[in-house]
Amino acid sequence: MIVILGGGVAGAAVAWGLSRAGRSDVVVYDPRQPGEGSTGKAMGGFRTQHGSRPNIDLALRSRDWFKTRAGRVGFQPNGYLYLAETPAAKAELAARAEFQSASGLPITHPDPASLVPFLAAADILSTNFCALDGLYLPPQVLAAFREEAAAAGATFCYGRPATPAELEDAEAVVIATGAWSKEVGKRLGVSLSVEPLERAVWKFGPFPWLDGLAVPMTLEAGSGYHFREREGGLWVTGPGDQRAGDHFRDWLWRRVPAAAGSEPGASWFGDYEVTFDHHALVGETERPGIWACCGFSGHGVMQSPAVGEGLAAMILGLTPPVDLAPLSPLRTEPLVDRTQL
């Protein structure tokens, strides 16, 4: 039996990968209900515009999964539009574009008004855009993994943790418990450098002028504020005090004048599971048979198909389609991704 601790998108993706590889003895345990952790609170952006090869490779490998299930998971290939609002941000976007283009990404530099006609862009100095990027619905991604894994024989036990006896009987245990992975690792005698970082999403609208527009995820490279369209409104996140909505509102009013006067209709809070270098911990830990799949630092849902199939292959002694060795939880040298918000 293979035990997976955590039934969010990371754990469900590994169950999916293992069950597709022929293992029907995979059991997922989670003391919470589906979507009660970070998965259900995610923004829902898919991007290839990363600043490290492991992150780019995982995104490119994952994209076909989203594309082939577009209707099921709400995937919209609307792209990511980065805005440089300062000279420093302009230089940063130029450096990113050079690296990403050399890594095979089709980076372009459009007039922002051509993609986001309601944007106040007079102060924008440059842009980066990639049409491979897009949007999705995180709860639907989790549901798709669960349904496909269960159909192939995996068992999901929500509402209860694994017992000591169940852990003892397992030939392999996967820690996929998100922001709780450090504590879960301690109980199993392994060290996982994962810390929670609270992030908020603030919802504005709906706005009738969004009807019919394919709005990309739109981000200020300098400030880190960004928005996406969903349910006819604009969902906003960014830096600063996550519990104070005024600065999110003020930024949106400035960047999207048509939204001026609107107040947030809802907000919710979840945790990024952040590591020391903002890259995931994926692979076998210092205890043989104990595997990590956590610490995605905001990239978990978008990377989940590639990580799920890759870690499954490693557990079964096979070669993963994407080399996951750089993400080993035993690494001591930090990986660098300059695009991490």
BAFI-557882 format. One line per field, with one value per residue (C-alpha): residue number from 1; residue in three letters; chain; x, y, z. Coordinates in pm, whole numbers. Layout:
BEGIN
resi (NUM; ...)
resn (ALA; ...)
chain (A; ...)
X (X; ...)
Y (Y; ...)
Z (Z; ...)
//
This chain:
BEGIN
resi (1; 2; 3; 4; 5; 6; 7; 8; 9; 10; 11; 12; 13; 14; 15; 16; 17; 18; 19; 20; 21; 22; 23; 24; 25; 26; 27; 28; 29; 30; 31; 32; 33; 34; 35; 36; 37; 38; 39; 40; 41; 42; 43; 44; 45; 46; 47; 48; 49; 50; 51; 52; 53; 54; 55; 56; 57; 58; 59; 60; 61; 62; 63; 64; 65; 66; 67; 68; 69; 70; 71; 72; 73; 74; 75; 76; 77; 78; 79; 80; 81; 82; 83; 84; 85; 86; 87; 88; 89; 90; 91; 92; 93; 94; 95; 96; 97; 98; 99; 100; 101; 102; 103; 104; 105; 106; 107; 108; 109; 110; 111; 112; 113; 114; 115; 116; 117; 118; 119; 120; 121; 122; 123; 124; 125; 126; 127; 128; 129; 130; 131; 132; 133; 134; 135; 136; 137; 138; 139; 140; 141; 142; 143; 144; 145; 146; 147; 148; 149; 150; 151; 152; 153; 154; 155; 156; 157; 158; 159; 160; 161; 162; 163; 164; 165; 166; 167; 168; 169; 170; 171; 172; 173; 174; 175; 176; 177; 178; 179; 180; 181; 182; 183; 184; 185; 186; 187; 188; 189; 190; 191; 192; 193; 194; 195; 196; 197; 198; 199; 200; 201; 202; 203; 204; 205; 206; 207; 208; 209; 210; 211; 212; 213; 214; 215; 216; 217; 218; 219; 220; 221; 222; 223; 224; 225; 226; 227; 228; 229; 230; 231; 232; 233; 234; 235; 236; 237; 238; 239; 240; 241; 242; 243; 244; 245; 246; 247; 248; 249; 250; 251; 252; 253; 254; 255; 256; 257; 258; 259; 260; 261; 262; 263; 264; 265; 266; 267; 268; 269; 270; 271; 272; 273; 274; 275; 276; 277; 278; 279; 280; 281; 282; 283; 284; 285; 286; 287; 288; 289; 290; 291; 292; 293; 294; 295; 296; 297; 298; 299; 300; 301; 302; 303; 304; 305; 306; 307; 308; 309; 310; 311; 312; 313; 314; 315; 316; 317; 318; 319; 320; 321; 322; 323; 324; 325; 326; 327; 328; 329; 330; 331; 332; 333; 334; 335; 336; 337; 338; 339; 340; 341)
resn (MET; ILE; VAL; ILE; LEU; GLY; GLY; GLY; VAL; ALA; GLY; ALA; ALA; VAL; ALA; TRP; GLY; LEU; SER; ARG; ALA; GLY; ARG; SER; ASP; VAL; VAL; VAL; TYR; ASP; PRO; ARG; GLN; PRO; GLY; GLU; GLY; SER; THR; GLY; LYS; ALA; MET; GLY; GLY; PHE; ARG; THR; GLN; HIS; GLY; SER; ARG; PRO; ASN; ILE; ASP; LEU; ALA; LEU; ARG; SER; ARG; ASP; TRP; PHE; LYS; THR; ARG; ALA; GLY; ARG; VAL; GLY; PHE; GLN; PRO; ASN; GLY; TYR; LEU; TYR; LEU; ALA; GLU; THR; PRO; ALA; ALA; LYS; ALA; GLU; LEU; ALA; ALA; ARG; ALA; GLU; PHE; GLN; SER; ALA; SER; GLY; LEU; PRO; ILE; THR; HIS; PRO; ASP; PRO; ALA; SER; LEU; VAL; PRO; PHE; LEU; ALA; ALA; ALA; ASP; ILE; LEU; SER; THR; ASN; PHE; CYS; ALA; LEU; ASP; GLY; LEU; TYR; LEU; PRO; PRO; GLN; VAL; LEU; ALA; ALA; PHE; ARG; GLU; GLU; ALA; ALA; ALA; ALA; GLY; ALA; THR; PHE; CYS; TYR; GLY; ARG; PRO; ALA; THR; PRO; ALA; GLU; LEU; GLU; ASP; ALA; GLU; ALA; VAL; VAL; ILE; ALA; THR; GLY; ALA; TRP; SER; LYS; GLU; VAL; GLY; LYS; ARG; LEU; GLY; VAL; SER; LEU; SER; VAL; GLU; PRO; LEU; GLU; ARG; ALA; VAL; TRP; LYS; PHE; GLY; PRO; PHE; PRO; TRP; LEU; ASP; GLY; LEU; ALA; VAL; PRO; MET; THR; LEU; GLU; ALA; GLY; SER; GLY; TYR; HIS; PHE; ARG; GLU; ARG; GLU; GLY; GLY; LEU; TRP; VAL; THR; GLY; PRO; GLY; ASP; GLN; ARG; ALA; GLY; ASP; HIS; PHE; ARG; ASP; TRP; LEU; TRP; ARG; ARG; VAL; PRO; ALA; ALA; ALA; GLY; SER; GLU; PRO; GLY; ALA; SER; TRP; PHE; GLY; ASP; TYR; GLU; VAL; THR; PHE; ASP; HIS; HIS; ALA; LEU; VAL; GLY; GLU; THR; GLU; ARG; PRO; GLY; ILE; TRP; ALA; CYS; CYS; GLY; PHE; SER; GLY; HIS; GLY; VAL; MET; GLN; SER; PRO; ALA; VAL; GLY; GLU; GLY; LEU; ALA; ALA; MET; ILE; LEU; GLY; LEU; THR; PRO; PRO; VAL; ASP; LEU; ALA; PRO; LEU; SER; PRO; LEU; ARG; THR; GLU; PRO; LEU; VAL; ASP; ARG; THR; GLN; LEU)
chain (A; A; A; A; A; A; A; A; A; A; A; A; A; A; A; A; A; A; A; A; A; A; A; A; A; A; A; A; A; A; A; A; A; A; A; A; A; A; A; A; A; A; A; A; A; A; A; A; A; A; A; A; A; A; A; A; A; A; A; A; A; A; A; A; A; A; A; A; A; A; A; A; A; A; A; A; A; A; A; A; A; A; A; A; A; A; A; A; A; A; A; A; A; A; A; A; A; A; A; A; A; A; A; A; A; A; A; A; A; A; A; A; A; A; A; A; A; A; A; A; A; A; A; A; A; A; A; A; A; A; A; A; A; A; A; A; A; A; A; A; A; A; A; A; A; A; A; A; A; A; A; A; A; A; A; A; A; A; A; A; A; A; A; A; A; A; A; A; A; A; A; A; A; A; A; A; A; A; A; A; A; A; A; A; A; A; A; A; A; A; A; A; A; A; A; A; A; A; A; A; A; A; A; A; A; A; A; A; A; A; A; A; A; A; A; A; A; A; A; A; A; A; A; A; A; A; A; A; A; A; A; A; A; A; A; A; A; A; A; A; A; A; A; A; A; A; A; A; A; A; A; A; A; A; A; A; A; A; A; A; A; A; A; A; A; A; A; A; A; A; A; A; A; A; A; A; A; A; A; A; A; A; A; A; A; A; A; A; A; A; A; A; A; A; A; A; A; A; A; A; A; A; A; A; A; A; A; A; A; A; A; A; A; A; A; A; A; A; A; A; A; A; A; A; A; A; A; A; A; A; A; A; A; A; A; A; A; A; A; A; A)
X (0; 112; -17; -53; -99; -298; -592; -539; -426; -69; -175; -453; -212; 32; -256; -356; -1; 34; -306; -241; 81; -119; -118; -465; -351; -308; -488; -513; -583; -683; -838; -1015; -1270; -1180; -1075; -1061; -685; -497; -629; -978; -844; -600; -615; -614; -334; -130; 201; 509; 682; 902; 1264; 1413; 1432; 1268; 963; 942; 982; 710; 469; 529; 481; 161; 1; -137; -322; -502; -559; -713; -945; -1021; -1397; -1367; -1125; -1220; -889; -876; -557; -578; -209; -22; 48; 330; 344; 656; 548; 899; 1244; 1359; 1060; 1131; 1487; 1360; 1109; 1382; 1604; 1318; 1228; 1585; 1600; 1249; 1291; 1616; 1418; 1174; 887; 714; 749; 600; 569; 221; 52; -138; -451; -466; -522; -679; -872; -1001; -649; -500; -164; -22; 258; 345; 699; 704; 521; 591; 322; 306; 8; 84; -32; -387; -646; -830; -1063; -859; -1145; -1224; -862; -874; -1206; -1065; -762; -979; -1229; -965; -757; -1060; -1169; -825; -848; -722; -908; -969; -1036; -1138; -1230; -970; -591; -398; -351; -5; -82; -171; 152; 351; 201; 275; 563; 580; 436; 401; 379; 158; 10; 82; 139; 123; 405; 676; 480; 372; 733; 848; 604; 755; 1113; 1199; 1285; 1085; 1162; 806; 650; 299; 259; -90; -226; -564; -791; -1029; -1325; -1463; -1761; -1930; -1874; -2086; -1799; -1606; -1859; -1701; -1344; -1069; -875; -523; -386; -248; 41; 253; 608; 729; 456; 330; -39; -236; -587; -776; -1131; -1363; -1740; -1775; -1562; -1198; -1017; -722; -421; -79; 160; 106; -140; -354; -639; -674; -869; -819; -483; -610; -913; -703; -465; -752; -924; -601; -517; -878; -1069; -1393; -1386; -1361; -1624; -1655; -1586; -1478; -1776; -1586; -1240; -1076; -743; -517; -154; 128; 353; 685; 1032; 1372; 1416; 1052; 1078; 891; 1026; 968; 1143; 1258; 1347; 1626; 1408; 1383; 1022; 911; 857; 784; 547; 503; 640; 518; 524; 215; 287; 124; -189; -21; 263; 50; 14; 389; 475; 208; 325; 692; 688; 477; 746; 1020; 831; 792; 1159; 1097; 1241; 1013; 928; 1068; 1383; 1274; 1620; 1675; 1369; 1502; 1401; 1764; 1910; 2119; 2198; 1904; 1742; 1671; 1355; 1347; 979; 858; 614)
Y (0; 355; 619; 984; 1237; 1535; 1534; 1872; 1908; 1789; 1469; 1401; 1452; 1195; 952; 1015; 949; 629; 491; 564; 366; 63; 92; 29; 24; 400; 556; 931; 1055; 1408; 1524; 1801; 1792; 1845; 2202; 2319; 2380; 2611; 2454; 2591; 2943; 2969; 3248; 3010; 3123; 2903; 3046; 2929; 3266; 3146; 3232; 2887; 2587; 2345; 2571; 2630; 2259; 2161; 2420; 2316; 1949; 2029; 2243; 1956; 1824; 2156; 2194; 1850; 1908; 2271; 2240; 2030; 2262; 2599; 2643; 2963; 3023; 3400; 3442; 3636; 4005; 4157; 4535; 4740; 5055; 5167; 5172; 4899; 4682; 4745; 4619; 4320; 4226; 4255; 4015; 3772; 3782; 3704; 3399; 3278; 3317; 3121; 2853; 2822; 3043; 3265; 3596; 3903; 4268; 4389; 4721; 4651; 4816; 4552; 4283; 4476; 4766; 4894; 4930; 5268; 5216; 5562; 5501; 5150; 5139; 4785; 4451; 4078; 3839; 3464; 3308; 2966; 3095; 3111; 3068; 2776; 2691; 2533; 2334; 2181; 2077; 1896; 1733; 1611; 1449; 1285; 1148; 1010; 862; 701; 553; 390; 240; 503; 551; 892; 911; 1267; 1366; 1152; 1120; 800; 586; 482; 125; 240; 435; 140; -94; 138; 65; 438; 751; 1081; 1406; 1639; 1842; 2191; 2453; 2182; 1973; 2087; 1966; 1642; 1581; 1621; 1352; 1118; 1208; 1416; 1782; 1986; 2358; 2473; 2781; 2924; 3267; 3410; 3543; 3701; 3730; 4026; 4015; 4325; 4343; 4196; 4449; 4436; 4584; 4259; 4059; 3892; 3989; 3726; 3901; 3773; 3754; 4107; 4185; 4485; 4352; 4622; 4624; 4265; 4363; 4162; 4068; 3809; 3799; 3545; 3524; 3859; 4043; 4115; 3916; 4106; 4002; 4144; 4264; 4433; 4368; 4084; 4158; 4526; 4568; 4942; 4921; 4649; 4866; 5180; 5001; 4859; 5197; 5353; 5078; 5013; 5344; 5174; 4990; 5313; 5331; 4955; 4791; 4431; 4200; 3914; 3813; 3491; 3391; 3094; 3001; 2971; 2686; 2865; 2707; 2867; 2920; 2936; 2602; 2286; 1994; 1686; 1354; 1110; 1251; 1147; 854; 589; 536; 881; 1116; 1490; 1671; 2013; 2367; 2485; 2854; 2937; 2707; 2387; 2369; 2474; 2224; 1940; 1724; 1708; 1664; 1399; 1180; 1248; 1167; 859; 738; 797; 607; 314; 318; 463; 766; 1073; 1264; 1582; 1565; 1632; 1592; 1971; 1980; 1719; 1795; 1716; 2001; 2261; 2497; 2729; 2743; 3093; 3212; 3589; 3588; 3464; 3715)
Z (0; -78; 163; 66; 345; 216; -23; -183; -540; -471; -299; -547; -837; -696; -643; -1005; -1125; -925; -1022; -1391; -1355; -1241; -861; -724; -360; -319; -22; 40; 393; 487; 817; 625; 347; -23; -98; 264; 244; 11; -312; -263; -201; -492; -751; -1046; -1276; -1508; -1627; -1806; -1750; -1467; -1397; -1344; -1574; -1328; -1299; -1675; -1752; -1504; -1645; -2005; -1918; -1726; -1994; -2204; -1900; -1861; -2235; -2281; -1983; -2057; -2018; -1704; -1519; -1670; -1850; -2056; -2257; -2208; -2124; -1859; -1917; -1712; -1684; -1612; -1431; -1328; -1496; -1259; -1354; -1723; -1683; -1489; -1762; -2026; -1830; -1782; -2150; -2252; -2023; -2106; -2481; -2461; -2275; -2565; -2450; -2709; -2522; -2691; -2591; -2688; -2633; -2308; -2447; -2720; -2454; -2165; -2319; -1984; -1837; -1743; -1913; -1983; -1731; -1853; -1992; -2133; -2124; -2137; -2257; -2321; -2496; -2344; -2006; -1881; -1609; -1449; -1159; -876; -713; -1051; -1098; -765; -857; -1190; -1026; -762; -1013; -1249; -968; -804; -1137; -1163; -813; -569; -241; -82; 292; 378; 730; 906; 932; 873; 1183; 1306; 1195; 843; 820; 952; 691; 397; 163; 85; 248; 61; 260; 56; 339; 209; 475; 744; 587; 828; 1129; 959; 860; 1220; 1331; 1073; 1161; 854; 808; 556; 531; 464; 623; 577; 417; 420; 91; 24; -278; -294; -533; -708; -939; -1137; -1415; -1733; -1939; -1890; -2093; -2392; -2306; -2281; -2006; -1928; -1579; -1548; -1313; -1221; -1218; -981; -716; -741; -755; -1009; -1114; -1313; -1445; -1289; -1262; -1437; -1182; -1109; -842; -696; -489; -417; -147; 189; 469; 336; 578; 483; 162; 113; -65; -301; -379; -430; -666; -870; -897; -1023; -1270; -1386; -1379; -1482; -1149; -947; -678; -640; -307; -250; -240; -78; 34; 143; 287; 231; 283; 38; 150; 111; 109; 161; -216; -333; -515; -426; -224; -439; -386; -120; 220; 455; 564; 290; 191; 308; 14; -4; -236; -82; -56; -397; -300; -503; -799; -677; -889; -1214; -1165; -1031; -1346; -1412; -1044; -994; -1280; -1208; -838; -907; -1147; -889; -617; -858; -955; -1302; -1480; -1456; -1778; -1619; -1408; -1051; -898; -862; -631; -390; -30; 60; -146; 32; -256; -329; -669; -803; -976; -1013; -1111; -773; -624)
//
